[in-house]
Amino acid sequence: MTSNTLPSSETAPRTARYLPRFFLILAIAFILVALGGWYLVRLGTETTDDAYVDGNIVQVTSQVSGTVTVISVDNTDHVDANSPLVTLNAVDAEIQYERAKSNLARAVRLARTQYYQVQQLEAEVNQRQNDVRKAQDDVRRRNQLASSGAVSREEISHAEEALKNAVASLDGTRHALAVRLAMVDNTTLRTHPDVLVAASNLRDAYISMHRTQIYSPTSGLVTKRNVQVGQRISPGVALMSVVPVDQVWVNANFKESQLQNLRIGQPVHLSADAYSRNVDFHGTIVGLDAGTGSAFSLMPAQNATGNWIKVTQRVPVRIALRPDEVARNPLRLGLSMRVSVDTTDTSGPVLNTQTPKQAAYSTDIFDNELRDANGIVEAVIIANSDSAGSTHVKL
């Protein structure tokens, strides 16, 4: 009887022959499962590593010309808003300021003199009117007496001549009064044209002197200082920059093929190359730019030529970061970021359609300039008005 069982020496080679195939199939299955899991994870997510930290670079400029005498800060220093940064030589500005104060004081006193002259001329007009009435009565009385021969014709002529002189004097005084009234009519001491001009010059001189001290318009880190002591600077020239590091955001450049499901308000997960993988940032999409990066470049591509090559375009997407996370792990401008947007919720708008209801950025370092200047002007007017003198005239 013949047995169908193969000897063990024949089974071993067959098993060894099928083992590589088994492991190959197992590896392929594992790869397929991994790819499927990766696809499920990526489904509803758009990612890019073409993203960078951006923020405001606030230039510090001078509003007046002058020579730099003091530089209070240097690069990498932190400054608060309204902190002094640069001081200019203020000698010329102080001289102009003192001259403007003197001119205002003189204008106030001259205006007071004009008001006094008006009052004096008004009194003279009243006196001249009385003289005219007296002369008229004298002529009338002499004419009545002339019929009886009590008064000679010569006396009547003298009386009539006196009346003419009185009328002429009244007309001259009225004309002088009209000239003076033209200078002060419908005005007060503070609204007199000469006083207004002098006050405006004083305000300008005070503000120019005040601006020889240059202050920081915002809080942040100083960078790009390019001013030196002794340098003569002109208005508008950038002296340094201040970067408010607590007001940064991320510009993520997504391919145009990734924009279909991106919406304003979608949550974003970010990580920075400057920190380890354990440091995470979270943010929200606040806007998509109005065009691709190449559309706003200095030399946009001209695709109307015959040599055309299609290049995938990218659109900047602005992402706002959580302030508390930025405070714990500060970010610098230009740092690279990895961005992952959760696109499962597509109910938000694609583009912003509403106008902001409040200013995005502002500074208050110039708010008090005019108020302080007005205070100086008022002090000079009071010091040279009637209330400061021995003669009191209600103007």
PyMOL commands that set and color helices and strands:
alter all, ss='L'
color gray80, all
select helices_A, chain A and resi 8-42+91-146+153-184+193-210+256-258+294-296+323-328+369-383+386-388
alter helices_A, ss='H'
color red, helices_A
select strands_A, chain A and resi 45-55+58-61+66-71+78-79+84-88+213-215+220-223+232-233+238-243+248-255+267-272+281-288+314-321+336-342
alter strands_A, ss='S'
color yellow, strands_A
deselect
rebuild
show_as cartoon
